[in-house]
Amino acid sequence: RAALFALELFFDSIGQRLPVMLSFTITDQSGRTLSGQTVEAYWNSVSNIDLVSVGINCALGPQEMRSHIDELSRLAPINVSAHPNAGMPNPLLPTGFPETPESFAPQLREWAKNGWLNIVGGCCGTTPDHIRKIAESVKDCEPRRLAKPDPWLRLSGMDALTVRPDANFVNVGERTNVTGSPRFAKLIKNDQYEEALAVARQQVENGAQIIDVNMDESMLDSEEALTRFLNLIASEPDISRVPIMIDSSKWSVIEAGLKCIQGKGIVNSISLKEGEELFLQQARTIRRYGAAVVVMAFDETGQADTTDRRVEICTRSYKLLTE
């Protein structure tokens, strides 16, 4: 995420875009990245960037990587790449890896014939002979046709959350909010951050699909408090599996929070209160960080107080963001 953000800044500075291929590693049989994300959660986290391809490389051999490439090929509306190792490392073998060019290539041919691949190669343990065999085995295969996922709200912590049209209520836990929960506020003010984590954990255990975190309190350094708490959440898998909603009336606090979350979270909120230019600038930055956003029915003349005003402001906001 940090590398992608840096690339976007670099492209702005040179006034042009260069093609970006993105690849990630599923570290073991659990089907998660080193930081704990599933394939779908990872894709939701990076799908905001204009990429040439997304793929999986390293750590696993073709047998172990197979199901993850299958899943990614069904999710991504861009090219998919695969670079497996030559099997799982085995120091007792002369080459250190079990898959020979002759055993390796047919497995990747099957992936290509299944319509899972646009780009294919090899990672650790593969040799020029492996690559040559792959090229021979897939030369008559059709490239994968890009997936066409439904345009639903797709969020993630370590796990993915998709909000479909037929979904029931999505529960946003707001107890981790210093302005709404006296108990949580007291814990944070008393520097009892570990105890405050229990509030977040309880919400997830009780069914909250999203956790709202707000540190807007005059007695707090809101940026420092939010950063510290979100970093603690990141080390707790039973909490960080759900998406985070960063809740603040201060833009600097929102941006501090966006730097801490690995998944696709939600910013709560932006509005037209200070005009179109700032509204669009903030929206672009939020998208660059890979988050979704709550848009308030608020414009330069104040908060909407009638149905007509709500419709007017929300329609204007929607058109600005999408057109």
WOFENSUL-V499835 format. One line per field, one symbol per residue. phi: phi as a letter, one per 40 degrees, with the letter a starting at -180 (. if undefined). psi: psi as a letter, one per 30 degrees, with the letter a starting at -180 (. if undefined). burial: + if it has 16 or more other ideal C-beta (glycine too) atoms within 10 Angstrom, else -. A space follows every 50 residues. Layout:
phi: ???
psi: ???
burial: ???
//
This chain:
phi: .cccccccccccccgabbcbbbbbbccaccgbcdchccdccccdcbcccc bcababbggbcccccdcccdcccccccbcbbabcccgcdacccdcgaccc dcccdccccdccccgcbbbaabbdgcbdcccccddccbcbcccdcccbcc cccbbabcbcbbccdcccdccbcbccbccbbdccdcccccgccccccccc cccccchccabcbbbcaccbccccccdcccccdccbdcbccccbbcbacb cccdcccccbbccccbcbabacdbgcccdccccccccccgbcacbccabc bhccbbdccccccccccccccbb
psi: eeeeeeeeeeeeefglklkkkkklkjfaffglleggkleeeeeefgffkj lelklkllelleeffefeeeeeffekglkklkillhakkjffkeffkfkl effeeeefeeeeffhfkekkalbkflleeeeeeeeefgfgkklkkklikk iljjlkcflkjkjlegkakkjjkgfhjfffjeeeeeeeeggieeefeeee eeeefggkfkkkkkgjkffljeeeeeeeeeeeefgjefeffllkjjjlfk eeeeeeefffkfajakkilllgegleeeeeeeeeeeeefgllkkkkikaf gakkgleeeeeeeeeeeeeeff.
burial: +--++--+-----------+-+-+++-----++--++++++++++++++- +-+++++-++++-+++-++-+++-++-++++++++++---------+++- +--++-+++-++--++++++++++++---++-++--++--+--+------ ---++++++++----------+++++++--+--++-++-------++-++ +-++---+++++++++-----++-++++++-+++----++++++++++-- --++++++-+++++++++++++------+--++-+++++++++-+++++- ---+----+---+---+------
//
